[in-house]
Amino acid sequence: MSPQSPAEADLAKLLVESLNLEGVDAAQIDPDAPLFNDGLGLDSIDALELSLAISKQYGFQLRSDNDANRRIFASLRALSAHVEQHRTTA
């Protein structure tokens, strides 16, 4: 597992808190592991909840009709890079 960047660590905490992932330590989420299926096991409802939390925390919306969503939500690292590129709040 590669180490999390500070931005990835913040996003991992948001992910664990907003999805109420009991027994998951945010610091132990592999930033390169898949978020869905075999990785953290998230589903489409989790993606919607996480999108809302990101919108509130970082000031921009993730759209469900975005063709790049598979790439954006591929891993914590990919999601964090997208958030850092589009965030409007510090």
Buried (B, 14 or more C-beta within 10 A) or exposed (E): EEEBBEBBBBBBEBBBEBBEBEEBEBEEBBBEBBBBEEBBEBEEEBBEBBBEBBEEBBEBEBEEEEEEBEEBBBBBBBBBBBBEEBBEEE
